[in-house]
Amino acid sequence: MERRGFNKKGMEGDYLIWLIIGAVILAIGLVSVMIMSGKGIGALDFIKDIFRFGS
């Protein structure tokens, strides 16, 4: 018997999109909290210093 109207791939795609959106929002929130508290500035400077090659 065949079930019509049930698309498993569509359900997985919708879930994956919401998972990615949630992860991006969480990352933006964490970065903004770090910058607001002052610890993010040092982390950003450290990351910039890592990518300086010739200086």
C-alpha positions in Angstrom: 0.0 0.0 0.0 1.2 3.4 -1.0 0.9 6.4 1.3 0.3 9.7 -0.5 1.1 13.1 0.9 3.9 11.9 3.1 7.3 13.2 2.0 10.1 12.2 4.4 12.7 14.2 2.6 10.7 17.4 2.9 10.4 16.9 6.7 14.2 16.4 7.0 14.9 19.5 4.9 12.6 21.7 7.0 14.1 20.4 10.2 17.6 21.1 8.9 16.8 24.6 7.9 15.4 25.4 11.4 18.4 23.8 13.0 20.8 26.0 10.9 18.8 29.1 11.7 18.9 28.3 15.4 22.7 27.7 15.4 23.3 31.0 13.6 21.1 32.9 16.0 22.9 31.3 18.9 26.3 32.1 17.5 25.3 35.8 17.0 24.0 36.0 20.5 27.2 34.5 22.0 29.4 36.9 20.0 27.3 39.9 21.0 27.4 38.9 24.7 31.2 38.5 24.5 31.7 41.9 22.9 29.3 43.6 25.3 31.2 42.2 28.3 34.6 43.2 26.9 36.0 39.7 26.5 35.1 39.6 22.9 37.5 42.4 22.0 40.5 40.5 23.2 39.3 37.3 21.4 38.8 39.3 18.1 42.3 40.8 18.4 43.8 37.3 19.0 42.1 36.0 15.9 43.4 38.9 13.9 46.9 38.3 15.2 46.7 34.7 14.1 46.1 35.7 10.5 49.0 38.2 10.3 51.7 36.4 8.5 54.5 38.8 7.6 54.5 41.3 10.4 
